[in-house]
Amino acid sequence: MKLTIVAATGGIGRHLVEQAVAGGHDVTAVARRPRELPGGVRTVAADLTRPDMRTLAAAVRGADAVLSALGPRNPRADAGITSRSCRH
């Protein structure tokens, strides 16, 4: 299965990537710091606080599923980031 995992270097995203790769899936990982990702995955650099819709569209194109591990670092200050980044 072709999977795109958003926020792939965070706590949850990192585990999703590891499990998807171990399961033999074709993984595209979207992250601010893609160099922190393991080998064997396609990486897309993106800062979801300032999303570039073309970059994100290319990242999800052809995916069977998109998994978002996006969450605020500080729930009180960053709650809007999660909702703004997921609405598209």
N, C-alpha and C positions, 0 to 999 in steps of 0.2 A: 504494500500500500504506500502511496506517496503522501507523506505528512509534512505540513509546515508547522513548526513550533515557534510561537512568538514569545519573546522574553526568555530566550533559551539559556541564558547564563545565570539566571536567578536560582534560588533554592529549589523551587518546584520545576522550573524549566530544565535545569541541568539533569534532574532525574528522568524527566520525560524523554529527553534526548538519549540518555544512556539506555533506557528501556526500549525505545523505538529502534535504535541501532542493534541492540542485542536481539530484538525480535525480527531482524532482517528487513526492516522497512527502509524505504528511500526517504531520507530526511533532509529537509531544508530548514535551517535554524536561523531565526531572525534575532539579532542582539546588538546592543550598543558596542560591545567588546567581543567581536567574533573570534579574535585570536585565542580567547579562553575556551573555545569549543574543542571537542576531540576531533581527531581526523576521521575521515569517512563520511562527513556530512557536508552538504552544500551550505555555505554561509552567506547571509545577507546582512550587511551593516545598516542599522537603522536606529535612530533615536525616537522613540515613540512619544516623547514629550513635544517633539516637533516633526510629526510624521510627513514623509514625502509619499504621496499617494501612488506615484508611478513606481517607486521602489517597492512598496508594499504589494501593489497589484502584481508585479513581476514575481514576488516571493510566493504568492498564493496561486498563481496561474498553474493549472494542471494538477493541483493537489486534490487528493481524495478527501482529505480532512484537514482542518486548521485547528490547532490546539493553542489556546492562549493561556500562558502562565503569568500574564500581566497583573501586577498588583502594586499598590502604593507602598513606598518605603516607610512613609509616615502617614498613616490613614487620615489624620486630621488635616494635614497640609496638602496631601497629594491626591485626595479622593477624586477630584475632577479629571486627573490624567487618565485614570482607568476608564471612566465613562466616555471621555472624548476620543480616546484611542480605539475603543471598541465599536463605536457607532457606525463606522464604515465597514 
